[in-house]
């Protein structure tokens, strides 16, 4: 058993090891992943590091929902296309759905303020449990195809 405050996972060596393993995997397998269709699989044979390959068109900001996860860090890594990922602290906005424990997700309305990062191929962002985030944001006026990997990294 392990216990501590909500931020202990940031210094937990096993969580850091999972993050490092996921990044190393993406660095060495990005070319192979670019040619693969959408799928989900475990990187380590457990639920500790789960890879989701996704293809979609980027979306207008107003049509995107913010989300957060209690039990996972999201690592968003772009294979092709461009997108904005927006984020803000979950403590500043009340969720507009109940937490779904089976899917480890809760949704939020748009916050009054947010930060954003532009993802381009080969770049990633880590989104922690205390960060509500809105991926899939289009860049400019037109949607564009995006192929990306989202790695779910357990903080448990």
WOFENJO-V500282 format. One record per backbone hydrogen bond with DSSP energy under -1.0 kcal/mol. NH is the residue of the N-H (numbers start at 1). CO is the residue of the C=O. E is the energy in kcal/mol with one decimal. If there is no record, write none. Layout:
<<NH & CO & E> <NH & CO & E>>
This chain:
<<8 & 5 & -1.9> <10 & 7 & -1.7> <11 & 8 & -1.5> <16 & 12 & -2.4> <17 & 13 & -2.5> <18 & 14 & -1.7> <19 & 15 & -2.4> <20 & 16 & -2.7> <21 & 17 & -2.4> <22 & 18 & -2.4> <23 & 19 & -2.5> <24 & 20 & -2.5> <25 & 21 & -2.3> <26 & 22 & -2.4> <27 & 23 & -2.5> <28 & 24 & -1.7> <29 & 25 & -1.7> <30 & 26 & -1.2> <33 & 29 & -2.7> <34 & 30 & -2.0> <36 & 33 & -1.6> <41 & 51 & -2.2> <43 & 49 & -3.0> <50 & 152 & -2.4> <51 & 41 & -3.3> <52 & 150 & -2.0> <53 & 39 & -3.2> <54 & 148 & -3.0> <56 & 146 & -2.0> <58 & 144 & -2.6> <59 & 136 & -3.6> <63 & 60 & -1.5> <64 & 61 & -1.7> <66 & 108 & -1.3> <67 & 133 & -2.2> <68 & 106 & -1.8> <73 & 153 & -2.8> <74 & 127 & -2.5> <75 & 151 & -2.2> <76 & 125 & -2.6> <77 & 149 & -3.0> <78 & 123 & -2.1> <79 & 147 & -2.7> <80 & 147 & -2.1> <83 & 119 & -1.8> <84 & 137 & -2.8> <85 & 117 & -2.4> <86 & 134 & -1.9> <87 & 115 & -2.1> <88 & 132 & -2.0> <90 & 130 & -2.7> <92 & 89 & -1.5> <93 & 90 & -1.1> <96 & 107 & -2.2> <100 & 105 & -2.9> <105 & 100 & -1.6> <106 & 68 & -1.6> <108 & 66 & -2.1> <115 & 87 & -2.8> <117 & 85 & -2.1> <119 & 83 & -3.4> <122 & 78 & -2.9> <123 & 120 & -2.3> <125 & 76 & -1.8> <127 & 74 & -3.2> <131 & 128 & -2.5> <132 & 88 & -2.6> <133 & 67 & -2.9> <134 & 86 & -2.8> <137 & 84 & -2.2> <138 & 59 & -3.2> <146 & 56 & -3.3> <147 & 80 & -2.1> <148 & 54 & -2.7> <149 & 77 & -3.0> <150 & 52 & -2.6> <151 & 75 & -2.6> <152 & 50 & -3.0> <153 & 73 & -2.9> <154 & 48 & -2.7> <155 & 71 & -2.2>>
